[in-house]
Amino acid sequence: MMKVQKKNGTTERFAREKIVVALLKNGNKLTDARKIAREVEKSFKGKSLVTVEEIRKEILQRLEKINKELYEKWLSYESNKKQ
């Protein structure tokens, strides 16, 4: 079972659904959100621990290929959240 290390240092079980929900909130279609989530999970196959930053990078790589506008929206949201 793969674990995710959060920014605060705690860990939790990897949940593909969290990626799907985040992408849906960003405006992605359900089919694209599921596809990206599956691909992200596969990219970490064999790893027991990944960071949220590693997951973020994988999501953004795929999102940029599928929909540049939604990729920019994700980055804009992150930028505004940090302010």
C-alpha positions as CSV (number, residue, x, y, z in Angstrom):
1,M,0.0,0.0,0.0
2,M,1.4,3.3,-1.1
3,K,1.5,6.2,1.4
4,V,1.5,9.9,0.7
5,Q,3.6,12.3,2.8
6,K,1.8,15.6,3.2
7,K,3.4,19.0,3.6
8,N,3.0,18.9,7.4
9,G,5.0,15.6,7.5
10,T,2.1,13.3,8.2
11,T,1.3,10.4,6.0
12,E,-1.9,8.8,4.7
13,R,-2.9,6.1,2.4
14,F,-2.8,7.0,-1.3
15,A,-6.3,7.7,-2.6
16,R,-6.8,8.0,-6.3
17,E,-10.2,9.5,-5.7
18,K,-8.6,12.6,-4.1
19,I,-6.9,13.4,-7.5
20,V,-10.2,12.8,-9.3
21,V,-12.1,15.2,-7.0
22,A,-9.3,17.9,-7.3
23,L,-9.4,17.7,-11.1
24,L,-13.2,17.9,-11.2
25,K,-13.1,21.0,-9.0
26,N,-10.6,22.4,-11.5
27,G,-13.2,21.9,-14.3
28,N,-11.9,18.7,-15.9
29,K,-14.3,16.2,-17.4
30,L,-14.8,13.0,-15.3
31,T,-13.2,10.8,-18.0
32,D,-10.0,13.0,-18.1
33,A,-9.8,13.2,-14.3
34,R,-10.0,9.4,-14.0
35,K,-7.5,8.9,-16.7
36,I,-5.0,11.3,-15.1
37,A,-5.5,9.8,-11.7
38,R,-4.8,6.3,-13.0
39,E,-1.7,7.4,-14.8
40,V,-0.4,9.2,-11.8
41,E,-0.9,6.1,-9.6
42,K,0.8,3.9,-12.2
43,S,3.8,6.3,-12.4
44,F,4.5,5.5,-8.7
45,K,4.0,1.8,-9.0
46,G,6.4,0.0,-6.7
47,K,7.0,3.0,-4.4
48,S,5.9,2.8,-0.8
49,L,6.0,6.5,-0.1
50,V,5.5,9.6,-2.3
51,T,5.2,13.3,-1.5
52,V,2.3,15.5,-2.4
53,E,4.7,17.6,-4.4
54,E,5.6,14.5,-6.5
55,I,1.9,13.8,-7.1
56,R,1.4,17.5,-8.0
57,K,4.1,17.4,-10.6
58,E,2.7,14.3,-12.2
59,I,-0.8,15.7,-12.3
60,L,0.5,19.0,-13.9
61,Q,2.5,17.1,-16.6
62,R,-0.6,15.2,-17.7
63,L,-3.0,18.1,-17.4
64,E,-0.8,20.3,-19.6
65,K,-1.0,17.7,-22.4
66,I,-4.7,17.3,-22.1
67,N,-6.0,20.8,-21.6
68,K,-3.7,23.8,-21.4
69,E,-6.4,26.1,-20.2
70,L,-7.2,23.9,-17.2
71,Y,-3.5,23.5,-16.6
72,E,-3.2,27.3,-16.3
73,K,-6.3,27.4,-14.1
74,W,-4.7,24.9,-11.7
75,L,-1.5,27.0,-11.5
76,S,-3.5,30.2,-11.0
77,Y,-5.5,28.7,-8.1
78,E,-2.2,27.5,-6.5
79,S,-0.7,31.0,-6.9
80,N,-3.7,32.7,-5.4
81,K,-3.9,30.2,-2.5
82,K,-0.3,31.0,-1.5
83,Q,-1.0,34.8,-1.2
